Amino acid sequence: MASKMTIPVACTLVVLFAGYGTEAIVGMNWGRESAQRLLPSQVVDLLLQNGIGNARVYTAQKDILAAFSGSGINLTVSIFNTLAINSIQAARAWVEERHEFFIPTTIRSIYLGGYVFDKAHDKAYISSSLQALRWMQSALNERQLGQQVKANFVHCGSAMKPNKTKPSEGEFLDEFKEEMLEYVQFLQENDAPFVIQLFPTMEAIETESFDDISFAFPDGKSNTIVKDINGLVYTNVVEWQIDRFVWALSKLNASNLKIVVGQIGWPTDGYLHGNATNAERFWKHLLPWVTSNKGTPLRPGEPIDIFAHALTDETKMGFPLGRHWGIYRSNGEPKYKIDLSGQDRDIYPITVKGIMHMPRRWCLFNGDHRDLGKVKRLFDWTCSRTDCSSLNPGGSCSSLSFEQNVSFAFNLYFQYQFQDESACDFEGLAGLSVEDPSTEDCVFPVEVVKGQQNNYVALSANYGWRPRPNHALFAFWVWISALTIFFM
């Protein structure tokens, strides 16, 4: 067994406390960047069947809001383009257009922008975003909605100074400190929380002092232990990151702000350590921790609301790491056991109702090796228009053979085109099969009957993604070389 790495710290005592006397909630995020898209009504039913009373959507489209209206689910919506709220009149118009969805309680939070406090943004952008935030909250207050609906930003580690060791060193970037102080004062004035987004897989292995995936799991089995001031001990990156933000807030005299984790999850494909087994382990320990109101070492006993990311996969996301965070596959089938109530029951979540699959048939490579250059070209072309991230090292399909790699890519394109038979030709290299080619680890999907979906078409040359040349495509050409020698 690996010995535990201890990072000791000796500092003075700092006591922080923020009590709210409420129970922590488990919400759910639902994104719609997918070739297969569940109907909004199906999503609402699925959330209710799983006992989820809070949800976040990455839009403010009226058809989505209408589906949630009257459901009893409290909704967080998003306005990514803060420049759209360029005046108090624009904010008033936005609220007025959606006024029916604020009463009684459909919309509860409005998130503006992406990561506003990020080095990619200059002071002018941050200042204009802060002004948009003030205008939005003022518009809500004018309609007597401000007590129940809060305008806000979300934050991740990019807002912080690099911190490789301990939470007590947490501090926001110097270049935006004045604007951050203005922002946290806004939160205090409006009784709004500080919302963070956590990525335990990346934070555990990409933080140089850790480089330890076991530190991502909140199960007390980490090979890494961090000791901070006052004897505070951290055995997982979730508590470590939350308290890191608490410390940063305390240095702005805002230690009383409630922390909400607006996004947290575990990828199941396309990334090292991204698989259903690890995701199940992560949720098995995180959710009971949330519902127990245990809090963190720095804020013991304080409820921490979290929003699970995500309900379904989003295979059309422009970057591969964002595509496979779903608890459910895009067709509504659960990937692993998870008790969303936080009671640690050994159960699968409720399956989506009303899903209709297309015929069980697959588009497969016919094994013609006579022109391997053409095979490679079509494989490359197909992966640029679908999502081949499962073939990446560590992905569920990373151990496929040469023929299986090609078949996987061909079938994805065929399914994304809703089984249009003309999409299964590939210049004579493919044909249809009714025999499921899936392996124990790798699922060759079958599309669902078209509902709200749109055919998967790359919006730009960089939109689709293929396995990185130095990894999966390298393996692809190893197979080609071997086959070339074999057939000589």
C-alpha positions as CSV (number, residue, x, y, z in Angstrom):
1,M,0.0,0.0,0.0
2,A,1.3,3.5,-0.8
3,S,2.4,5.5,2.2
4,K,0.4,8.6,2.9
5,M,2.0,11.9,1.9
6,T,1.6,14.5,4.6
7,I,1.9,18.2,4.0
8,P,2.3,19.8,7.4
9,V,1.7,23.5,8.2
10,A,2.3,25.5,11.3
11,C,0.4,28.8,11.4
12,T,-1.7,30.9,13.8
13,L,-5.3,30.2,14.6
14,V,-8.0,31.7,12.5
15,V,-11.7,30.9,13.4
16,L,-14.4,31.3,10.8
17,F,-18.0,30.6,11.2
18,A,-21.1,30.9,9.1
19,G,-24.3,29.1,10.2
20,Y,-27.5,29.0,8.3
21,G,-29.6,26.5,10.1
22,T,-30.9,24.8,6.9
23,E,-30.6,21.4,5.2
24,A,-28.2,21.0,2.3
25,I,-29.8,20.4,-1.1
26,V,-28.7,18.2,-4.0
27,G,-29.6,19.8,-7.3
28,M,-28.9,18.7,-10.8
29,N,-27.4,20.4,-13.9
30,W,-28.9,19.7,-17.3
31,G,-27.0,20.8,-20.5
32,R,-28.4,20.3,-24.0
33,E,-25.2,20.2,-26.2
34,S,-26.0,16.7,-27.4
35,A,-26.9,15.0,-30.7
36,Q,-29.4,13.0,-28.6
37,R,-31.6,15.4,-26.6
38,L,-34.2,14.5,-24.1
39,L,-37.5,16.3,-24.3
40,P,-37.8,19.0,-21.5
41,S,-40.9,17.2,-20.2
42,Q,-39.0,14.0,-19.9
43,V,-36.3,15.8,-17.9
44,V,-38.8,17.3,-15.6
45,D,-40.4,14.0,-15.0
46,L,-37.0,12.3,-14.5
47,L,-36.0,14.9,-11.9
48,L,-39.2,14.6,-10.0
49,Q,-39.1,10.8,-10.1
50,N,-35.6,11.0,-8.6
51,G,-36.6,13.4,-5.9
52,I,-34.6,16.4,-7.3
53,G,-36.2,19.7,-6.4
54,N,-33.5,22.0,-7.7
55,A,-32.0,22.2,-11.2
56,R,-29.7,24.3,-13.3
57,V,-30.1,24.8,-17.0
58,Y,-27.5,26.6,-19.2
59,T,-30.1,28.7,-21.0
60,A,-33.1,30.9,-20.4
61,Q,-35.2,29.8,-23.4
62,K,-38.9,30.1,-22.8
63,D,-39.8,26.6,-23.9
64,I,-37.4,25.2,-21.3
65,L,-38.8,27.5,-18.6
66,A,-42.3,26.5,-19.6
67,A,-41.6,22.8,-19.1
68,F,-40.4,23.5,-15.5
69,S,-43.2,25.9,-14.7
70,G,-45.6,24.5,-12.1
71,S,-43.4,21.5,-11.5
72,G,-42.2,22.7,-8.1
73,I,-38.6,22.5,-9.2
74,N,-36.5,25.6,-8.4
75,L,-34.6,26.6,-11.4
76,T,-31.2,28.3,-12.0
77,V,-30.9,29.8,-15.5
78,S,-28.0,31.3,-17.4
79,I,-27.2,34.4,-19.5
80,F,-23.8,33.8,-20.9
81,N,-23.6,37.0,-22.9
82,T,-23.4,39.7,-20.2
83,L,-23.2,42.3,-22.9
84,A,-26.9,41.7,-23.7
85,I,-27.7,43.3,-20.3
86,N,-26.2,46.6,-21.3
87,S,-28.7,48.9,-19.4
88,I,-31.3,48.8,-16.7
89,Q,-33.9,48.9,-19.5
90,A,-32.4,45.7,-21.0
91,A,-32.5,44.0,-17.6
92,R,-36.1,45.1,-17.0
93,A,-37.1,43.8,-20.4
94,W,-35.4,40.4,-19.7
95,V,-37.3,40.1,-16.4
96,E,-40.6,41.2,-17.9
97,E,-40.4,38.7,-20.8
98,R,-40.1,35.9,-18.3
99,H,-42.1,37.3,-15.4
100,E,-44.6,34.4,-15.5
101,F,-41.7,32.0,-14.7
102,F,-40.8,33.8,-11.5
103,I,-44.1,33.2,-9.9
104,P,-44.5,31.3,-7.7
105,T,-40.9,30.0,-7.6
106,T,-39.7,28.6,-10.9
107,I,-36.6,30.8,-11.4
108,R,-34.5,31.2,-8.2
109,S,-31.1,32.2,-9.5
110,I,-29.7,33.8,-12.7
111,Y,-26.0,33.2,-13.5
112,L,-24.5,35.8,-15.8
113,G,-21.4,35.2,-18.0
114,G,-19.0,32.3,-17.7
115,Y,-16.0,32.6,-15.4
116,V,-16.0,36.4,-15.1
117,F,-13.0,36.6,-12.8
118,D,-10.5,34.9,-15.1
119,K,-7.2,35.9,-16.5
120,A,-8.7,35.7,-20.0
121,H,-10.8,38.7,-19.2
122,D,-9.6,42.3,-18.8
123,K,-10.8,44.8,-16.2
124,A,-13.2,46.4,-18.7
125,Y,-15.0,43.2,-19.2
126,I,-15.2,42.5,-15.5
127,S,-16.5,46.0,-14.8
128,S,-19.2,45.8,-17.5
129,S,-20.2,42.4,-16.2
130,L,-20.5,43.8,-12.6
131,Q,-22.7,46.6,-13.9
132,A,-24.9,44.0,-15.7
133,L,-25.2,42.1,-12.5
134,R,-26.3,45.2,-10.6
135,W,-28.8,46.1,-13.3
136,M,-30.3,42.6,-13.3
137,Q,-30.6,42.5,-9.5
138,S,-32.2,46.0,-9.5
139,A,-34.7,44.8,-12.1
140,L,-35.6,41.9,-9.9
141,N,-35.9,44.1,-6.9
142,E,-38.2,46.5,-8.7
143,R,-40.6,43.6,-9.4
144,Q,-40.5,42.5,-5.8
145,L,-38.6,39.4,-6.8
146,G,-35.2,40.2,-5.2
147,Q,-35.9,38.3,-1.9
148,Q,-36.3,35.0,-3.8
149,V,-34.3,35.5,-7.0
150,K,-30.6,36.3,-7.0
151,A,-28.4,37.4,-9.9
152,N,-24.9,36.0,-9.6
153,F,-21.6,34.8,-11.2
154,V,-19.9,31.4,-11.0
155,H,-16.2,30.9,-10.2
156,C,-13.6,28.2,-10.5
157,G,-9.9,27.9,-9.5
158,S,-8.8,30.3,-12.2
159,A,-10.0,33.2,-10.0
160,M,-7.4,32.2,-7.4
161,K,-3.7,32.6,-7.0
162,P,-2.0,29.3,-7.7
163,N,-2.1,27.3,-4.5
164,K,-0.2,24.0,-4.4
165,T,-0.4,23.1,-0.7
166,K,-3.0,24.3,1.8
167,P,-6.4,26.1,1.9
168,S,-5.3,28.8,4.3
169,E,-3.1,30.2,1.4
170,G,-6.2,30.7,-0.7
171,E,-6.4,34.2,-2.1
172,F,-8.0,35.8,-5.2
173,L,-5.9,37.2,-8.0
174,D,-4.3,40.5,-7.3
175,E,-5.1,42.0,-10.7
176,F,-8.9,41.7,-10.0
177,K,-8.9,42.2,-6.2
178,E,-10.6,45.6,-6.3
179,E,-13.4,44.2,-8.5
180,M,-13.7,41.1,-6.5
181,L,-14.2,43.1,-3.3
182,E,-16.9,45.1,-5.1
183,Y,-18.5,41.8,-6.1
184,V,-18.5,40.2,-2.7
185,Q,-20.0,43.4,-1.2
186,F,-22.8,43.1,-3.7
187,L,-23.4,39.5,-2.6
188,Q,-23.5,40.6,1.1
189,E,-25.9,43.4,0.3
190,N,-28.3,41.1,-1.5
191,D,-27.9,38.0,0.7
192,A,-26.6,36.0,-2.2
193,P,-24.1,33.0,-2.0
194,F,-20.7,32.7,-3.5
195,V,-21.0,30.0,-6.2
196,I,-18.1,27.8,-7.2
197,Q,-17.6,25.0,-9.7
198,L,-15.3,22.1,-8.7
199,F,-13.6,19.5,-10.9
200,P,-12.2,16.9,-8.5
201,T,-10.6,14.7,-11.1
202,M,-8.5,17.5,-12.6
203,E,-7.8,19.3,-9.3
204,A,-6.5,16.1,-7.7
205,I,-4.1,15.0,-10.4
206,E,-3.1,18.4,-12.0
207,T,-2.2,20.1,-8.8
208,E,1.6,19.3,-8.6
209,S,1.8,18.8,-4.8
210,F,-0.9,16.1,-5.1
211,D,-0.8,14.3,-8.4
212,D,-2.9,11.7,-6.6
213,I,-6.3,10.6,-7.9
214,S,-7.2,9.1,-4.6
215,F,-7.3,12.7,-3.2
216,A,-10.4,13.3,-5.4
217,F,-12.6,10.8,-3.6
218,P,-14.2,11.9,-0.3
219,D,-14.1,8.5,1.2
220,G,-11.2,8.9,3.6
221,K,-8.9,6.6,1.7
222,S,-6.6,9.1,0.1
223,N,-2.9,8.6,-0.1
224,T,-2.5,12.3,0.5
225,I,-3.2,14.2,3.7
226,V,-3.0,18.0,4.0
227,K,-2.6,19.5,7.5
228,D,-3.4,23.2,7.8
229,I,-3.5,25.7,10.6
230,N,-5.4,24.9,13.8
231,G,-4.9,21.2,13.2
232,L,-7.4,21.2,10.3
233,V,-6.9,18.0,8.2
234,Y,-7.9,17.4,4.6
235,T,-8.2,14.0,3.0
236,N,-10.0,15.0,-0.2
237,V,-9.8,17.8,-2.7
238,V,-13.5,18.7,-2.4
239,E,-13.2,20.0,1.2
240,W,-9.8,21.4,0.3
241,Q,-11.1,23.5,-2.5
242,I,-14.2,24.7,-0.7
243,D,-12.2,25.9,2.3
244,R,-9.6,27.5,0.0
245,F,-12.4,29.8,-1.3
246,V,-13.6,30.4,2.3
247,W,-10.1,31.6,3.2
248,A,-9.9,33.8,0.2
249,L,-13.3,35.4,1.1
250,S,-12.2,35.9,4.7
251,K,-9.3,38.0,3.4
252,L,-11.9,40.3,1.8
253,N,-13.9,40.5,5.1
254,A,-16.6,38.2,3.5
255,S,-16.2,35.1,5.6
256,N,-20.0,35.1,6.3
257,L,-20.9,34.3,2.7
258,K,-22.6,31.0,2.0
259,I,-20.8,28.7,-0.4
260,V,-22.8,26.9,-3.1
261,V,-21.2,24.3,-5.3
262,G,-22.9,25.1,-8.6
263,Q,-21.2,22.3,-10.5
264,I,-19.4,19.1,-9.4
265,G,-19.2,15.7,-10.9
266,W,-17.0,12.9,-12.4
267,P,-16.5,12.1,-16.1
268,T,-17.2,8.6,-17.3
269,D,-15.2,8.6,-20.5
270,G,-12.6,10.3,-22.6
271,Y,-10.3,11.2,-19.7
272,L,-7.8,9.4,-17.6
273,H,-9.6,7.9,-14.6
274,G,-12.9,8.9,-16.3
275,N,-15.1,5.8,-16.0
276,A,-18.4,4.7,-14.5
277,T,-16.7,2.7,-11.6
278,N,-14.9,5.8,-10.4
279,A,-18.0,8.0,-10.9
280,E,-20.0,5.6,-8.8
281,R,-17.4,5.6,-6.0
282,F,-17.2,9.4,-6.1
283,W,-21.0,9.9,-5.7
284,K,-21.4,7.1,-3.2
285,H,-19.4,9.1,-0.7
286,L,-20.0,12.7,-1.8
287,L,-23.8,12.7,-1.6
288,P,-24.1,11.3,2.0
289,W,-21.5,13.9,3.0
290,V,-23.7,16.6,1.6
291,T,-26.9,15.4,3.1
292,S,-25.3,14.8,6.5
293,N,-24.6,18.6,6.8
294,K,-21.1,17.6,8.0
295,G,-19.6,20.7,6.5
296,T,-15.8,21.2,6.0
297,P,-12.9,21.3,8.4
298,L,-13.1,25.1,8.4
299,R,-16.9,25.3,8.6
300,P,-18.0,22.2,10.5
301,G,-21.7,21.6,10.6
302,E,-22.6,24.1,7.8
303,P,-24.9,22.8,5.0
304,I,-23.3,23.0,1.6
305,D,-25.7,22.9,-1.4
306,I,-24.3,21.1,-4.5
307,F,-25.5,20.7,-8.1
308,A,-24.5,17.4,-9.6
309,H,-23.0,17.7,-13.0
310,A,-24.7,16.4,-15.0
311,L,-27.9,14.8,-15.9
312,T,-26.9,13.6,-19.3
313,D,-23.8,13.5,-21.6
314,E,-23.3,16.4,-23.9
315,T,-21.5,14.9,-26.9
316,K,-21.6,18.2,-28.9
317,M,-19.5,20.1,-26.5
318,G,-16.6,21.8,-28.3
319,F,-14.0,20.4,-26.0
320,P,-13.8,16.6,-25.3
321,L,-13.4,16.8,-21.5
322,G,-16.9,18.3,-21.3
323,R,-18.8,15.6,-23.1
324,H,-19.1,12.6,-20.7
325,W,-20.2,13.9,-17.3
326,G,-23.7,12.5,-17.5
327,I,-25.2,10.3,-14.8
328,Y,-27.4,9.2,-17.7
329,R,-26.4,8.4,-21.3
330,S,-27.9,10.8,-23.8
331,N,-30.6,8.2,-24.5
332,G,-31.8,8.3,-20.9
333,E,-30.2,5.1,-19.6
334,P,-28.3,5.4,-16.2
335,K,-24.6,4.5,-16.4
336,Y,-24.0,3.4,-12.8
337,K,-25.6,3.2,-9.4
338,I,-26.2,6.4,-7.5
339,D,-28.6,7.3,-4.7
340,L,-29.5,10.9,-5.4
341,S,-31.2,11.1,-2.0
342,G,-27.8,10.8,-0.3
343,Q,-29.0,7.8,1.7
344,D,-26.2,5.6,0.3
345,R,-28.7,2.9,-1.0
346,D,-27.3,0.5,-3.6
347,I,-29.7,1.5,-6.4
348,Y,-29.8,2.7,-9.9
349,P,-31.6,6.0,-10.5
350,I,-35.0,6.0,-12.2
351,T,-34.8,5.4,-16.0
352,V,-36.2,8.0,-18.4
353,K,-39.7,7.1,-19.4
354,G,-41.0,7.3,-23.0
355,I,-37.7,6.7,-24.8
356,M,-38.0,5.0,-28.2
357,H,-34.9,3.6,-29.7
358,M,-34.3,3.3,-33.4
359,P,-33.8,-0.2,-34.8
360,R,-31.0,-2.2,-33.3
361,R,-28.6,-2.0,-36.2
362,W,-25.1,-0.7,-36.5
363,C,-22.8,0.6,-39.3
364,L,-19.6,-1.3,-39.3
365,F,-16.3,-1.3,-41.2
366,N,-16.3,-4.2,-43.7
367,G,-12.6,-5.1,-43.2
368,D,-11.4,-4.0,-46.6
369,H,-7.7,-3.2,-46.0
370,R,-6.7,-2.7,-49.6
371,D,-6.5,1.1,-49.3
372,L,-5.5,1.9,-45.7
373,G,-4.9,5.5,-46.6
374,K,-8.5,5.8,-47.5
375,V,-9.6,4.1,-44.3
376,K,-7.5,6.5,-42.3
377,R,-8.9,9.5,-44.1
378,L,-12.5,8.4,-43.6
379,F,-11.8,7.6,-40.0
380,D,-10.3,11.0,-39.5
381,W,-13.1,12.7,-41.3
382,T,-15.8,10.9,-39.3
383,C,-14.2,11.6,-35.9
384,S,-14.1,15.3,-36.8
385,R,-17.9,15.2,-37.1
386,T,-18.7,13.1,-34.2
387,D,-17.3,12.4,-30.7
388,C,-14.5,9.9,-30.8
389,S,-13.2,10.9,-27.3
390,S,-14.1,7.4,-26.0
391,L,-11.1,6.1,-28.0
392,N,-8.7,8.4,-26.1
393,P,-6.3,6.7,-23.7
394,G,-8.2,5.9,-20.5
395,G,-11.5,6.0,-22.4
396,S,-14.0,3.2,-22.4
397,C,-13.1,2.2,-26.0
398,S,-9.4,2.8,-25.8
399,S,-8.5,-0.9,-26.1
400,L,-10.4,-1.6,-29.4
401,S,-8.7,-3.3,-32.3
402,F,-8.0,-1.5,-35.6
403,E,-11.3,-2.8,-37.2
404,Q,-13.2,-1.9,-34.0
405,N,-11.8,1.6,-34.0
406,V,-13.0,2.2,-37.5
407,S,-16.4,0.6,-36.9
408,F,-16.9,2.7,-33.7
409,A,-16.3,5.9,-35.7
410,F,-18.4,4.9,-38.6
411,N,-21.3,3.8,-36.4
412,L,-21.2,7.1,-34.4
413,Y,-21.7,9.0,-37.6
414,F,-24.5,6.7,-38.8
415,Q,-26.3,7.0,-35.5
416,Y,-25.8,10.8,-35.3
417,Q,-27.5,11.0,-38.8
418,F,-30.4,9.1,-37.2
419,Q,-29.6,5.9,-39.1
420,D,-29.9,7.4,-42.6
421,E,-28.7,4.5,-44.7
422,S,-26.9,6.8,-47.0
423,A,-24.6,7.7,-44.0
424,C,-23.4,4.1,-43.9
425,D,-21.4,3.8,-47.1
426,F,-18.0,5.4,-46.5
427,E,-16.9,4.9,-50.1
428,G,-17.8,1.2,-50.0
429,L,-16.0,0.5,-46.7
430,A,-19.0,0.0,-44.5
431,G,-22.2,-2.0,-44.2
432,L,-25.1,-2.5,-41.8
433,S,-25.2,-5.2,-39.2
434,V,-27.9,-6.4,-36.7
435,E,-25.3,-8.0,-34.4
436,D,-24.3,-5.7,-31.5
437,P,-20.5,-5.0,-31.8
438,S,-20.3,-3.6,-28.2
439,T,-17.6,-5.0,-26.0
440,E,-17.6,-5.4,-22.2
441,D,-16.3,-1.9,-21.7
442,C,-17.2,-0.1,-25.0
443,V,-20.8,0.6,-26.0
444,F,-21.6,1.0,-29.7
445,P,-24.7,3.2,-29.3
446,V,-28.0,3.0,-31.1
447,E,-29.8,6.4,-31.7
448,V,-33.2,7.2,-30.1
449,V,-36.1,8.2,-32.3
450,K,-35.7,11.8,-33.3
451,G,-37.4,14.3,-31.1
452,Q,-35.9,17.7,-30.5
453,Q,-32.6,16.6,-31.7
454,N,-30.6,18.1,-34.5
455,N,-28.3,16.2,-36.7
456,Y,-24.7,16.5,-35.5
457,V,-22.9,18.8,-37.8
458,A,-19.6,20.5,-36.9
459,L,-20.0,24.2,-36.7
460,S,-16.4,24.9,-37.5
461,A,-13.2,23.0,-38.3
462,N,-12.4,22.9,-34.6
463,Y,-15.9,22.0,-33.3
464,G,-15.7,18.3,-33.8
465,W,-12.9,16.4,-32.2
466,R,-10.8,13.3,-32.9
467,P,-8.4,11.4,-30.8
468,R,-5.1,13.2,-30.3
469,P,-2.5,12.2,-32.9
470,N,0.1,11.2,-30.3
471,H,-2.4,8.8,-28.6
472,A,-5.3,7.1,-30.3
473,L,-4.3,7.9,-33.9
474,F,-0.8,6.8,-33.1
475,A,-2.3,3.5,-32.0
476,F,-4.4,3.5,-35.1
477,W,-1.3,3.7,-37.3
478,V,0.4,1.0,-35.3
479,W,-2.4,-1.3,-36.3
480,I,-2.2,-0.1,-39.9
481,S,1.6,-0.8,-40.0
482,A,1.1,-4.2,-38.6
483,L,-1.7,-5.0,-41.1
484,T,0.4,-3.7,-44.0
485,I,3.2,-6.0,-43.0
486,F,0.7,-8.9,-42.7
487,F,-0.8,-8.4,-46.1
488,M,2.5,-7.8,-48.0
